[in-house]
Amino acid sequence: MRLATRVSCAVLSATLLTQLTACGTLFYPERRGQIDGRIDPAIAVFDAIGLLFYIIPGLIAFGVDFATGAIYLPDAKYSVAPEKLHEAVGADGQVDKAKLKAIIQRETGRALPLDDPRLIQRVGNPQQLASLGMHLEG
């Protein structure tokens, strides 16, 4: 193959590869998992630029950003500092669900169904607790 053909194939491949990835997912991976909210205009514009050049990759970029939730602007608060969760942990190391629910609602403004029977609970190990500044009594 001639050098010009190789260069044009490399440029085309690189361009298609960048257009197949969604802008919001690349720029803001911490936003993934959001369900709804206000759409980030910058991400929408970047995805729309993909539509101008290549219809299918642009649609894929929009689809991936909407499916992952990365196109939505984050809420003012969507996490709770671990230090604030200390009051929900009893002296025996058990978590009081009512206190935990109250802390989460106070800090984030969202009411989580912590009494739902479908809720999956996992037990933390001592290393995870130590990283949060907690320790097991025992």
Number of C-alpha atoms within 10 A of each C-alpha: 5 6 8 9 10 11 11 11 12 12 12 12 12 12 13 15 11 14 24 19 19 26 24 28 20 11 12 15 13 13 19 18 13 18 12 14 12 10 15 14 12 12 23 18 12 17 25 17 14 25 18 9 13 15 14 12 20 22 18 18 27 24 15 19 24 21 14 18 23 29 31 24 18 19 13 7 10 12 10 14 9 12 10 12 16 15 13 18 15 11 11 9 13 11 15 12 14 11 14 19 17 15 20 18 14 12 14 14 12 14 12 12 11 14 10 8 7 8 9 7 7 6 7 8 10 12 11 12 13 11 10 14 11 17 14 12 8 6
